[in-house]
Amino acid sequence: MSPLRILCIHGYKQNGSTFREKTGAFRKLLKKQVELIYLNAPLSAQQTCSEEAPEKASTSGAGGDEASRAWWFSDVQAQTFNALQQCEESLGLDESVAAVRGAVKEQGPFDGILGFSQGAAFVAMLCSLQERGLEPDFNFRFAIIVAGFRSACQEHQVFYNLPPPYPLPARVWLGGQSHP
């Protein structure tokens, strides 16, 4: 039996490599049953000197892989993101959906999709697109959403108008307990 293939979507100011590192114990636990494929967000998130970890300050990744990435920006002018920031429109969401579409076409198929933080919020939007039939290339059988949130951006509210029951299975972990 071949392992489940899961597309992994990192959080804000992370990238595929850093998310892979942070999920090391998870990968080891499931190594024979699951193949995790990590995707980099298409947007570069600027990191200030005060935010940069000292050990990473002088490290430059090959091809910019170590750069901080984002799936969308809530502040269009500053090109930054804050989960609590209410905004009328965002920047970069279309490019991010296109990046996932490209990964599905080039590296898929995937059985499921996993997202963390901003990536989890983005995964919820991707699932909405799939369930509405707006992304025919998406065929995820399940979603894992870790530390997700509802986007405060007005243009994203359309993603949350899908009436229950939600056909795509998802699990939410709160305080160490799993909830359907």
N, C-alpha and C positions, 0 to 999 in steps of 0.2 A: 504494500500500500504506500503510495507516494505521500510525502508530508503536505500538510496544508500550507498554502502560500499566502502570506499576509503582507500587504503593503503598509509600511509604517510612516506616519506623518508626524514630524517633530513639532515642538512648540516654538514660540517666538524667541528670537535671538539664539536659536540652536541651529543645527544642520543634521544631515543624515548621519555623519560620523559621530557627533557628540551624542545623538539620541541612541545610536548603536551602543556606545560605551555605557550609557546610563541604563540600558536594558540588558546588561551582561548576565545578571543572575536569571532573568526571565528567559533569555536565549539558551542558557545552559540547561535550565529545567526542561525546556521543550525541544531541545536540539534534534531529536529523532522524529518528532511528530510535526514540527512546524519549521518552515523556511521563512525568515523575516527579510523583507526587501525594503531598504531605507531610501527615501526620496528626499532630495534637497528642494526647499521652496525656491521659487524663481526670483524673489525679491531680496535685495541686500538690505539688511537692517544695520544702520550705523550704530556703532558701539562707542560710547564715550570712554575716555581714559579712566574715569572713576568706576565704570562698570566692568572694565576689562580685568580679568583675573591676572595676577602678576605672572604666574607660570605660563600663561597663554600670550602675554604681551609681545614677546619676541618671536613667537611661533607663527610661521606662515605656511599654510597648507598648499599642497600641489593643486594647481588649477583653481585656487580660491575655495576649495572644499571646506576649509576651516572657518570661513567667514560666517558671521551671524546672518541668519535668514529669516524671512517672514512670509506668511501666506497672504496677508493684506495689511494695509495701514489704515488706522482709524483717523489719523490726522493727515489729511492729504497734503497740506503745505509742508509740514515738518518731516513727512514720511516716517512717522513713528506709530506705535500701537500702544493702546491702553485699553484693557478689557472693560473698564468702567466708563470710558469716554463715549458719550452719546454723539452721534454724527448723522448727518443726512446721507452722505455718500462716503464710500471708502475708495482706496486705490489698490489695484493689483489683484483683486479676486478673480477676474476673468483670466489673467495670465496663470494664476495658480490652478484653476480648473483645467486649463489647457495643458499644464505640466502633468497633472494626474492623468488626463486623457492620453497624453503621449506615453507615459509610463505603462499604462494599461495596454496600449497597442504594441509597444516595443518589448516589454518585460512580462506581460501577463500571459495567461489569465491569473487572476488572484481569487482565492476563496473568500478572503475577508480583508478588512481594512482596520488599522489601529491608529488612533490619534491621541496626542497628549497636549493638554492646555489649549493654546491657539489652534494647534493641529486637531484637537478633539472637536472644537467648535467648527472647524473647517470640515471635518469628517461628517458631522451632522448635516451640514449644508450639502455635501456631496451625496449623502444618502437621500436627502430630499429630492435632489435632481434625478437620482436613479428611480426613486419611487414614482415620480411624476412622468417618467419616460422621456425626460429631457436630455439624458445622456445615454444613448443606446450602447455605447462601448462599456459602460459600467455594468457589472454583473456580480457585485459583491453579495455573498450569501449571509454575511454577518458583519457587524461592526463592534469594535471595542473602543469605548470612549472613556479616557482617563483624565480626570481633572478638567473636564470641559465646562463650558458656560454658554449662555445664550448671547449672541452678539448684540451690542447696544446700538449698532448702526441701523438707521431707518431702512435703508435699501435692502438689508438682509432679512427683514421681518417676513418676507414672502416665503422664506425657507421653513418657517415655523408654523405655517398654516395648513399643514398636512393633517387631515383628521385621523384620529386613532380608529382602529388599531393600526399600528405601524407594522407593515409586512416584513421589514428587515429586522431580524433579531439583533438586539443590542443588550449589553450588560453595563451597569453603572456600579462602580465601587465607591461606597461612602463609609468612611470610618472602619475599613477592614471588612465590611459586609457587602455582599453582592445583591443588587436589586434588579429585577427585570425592567 
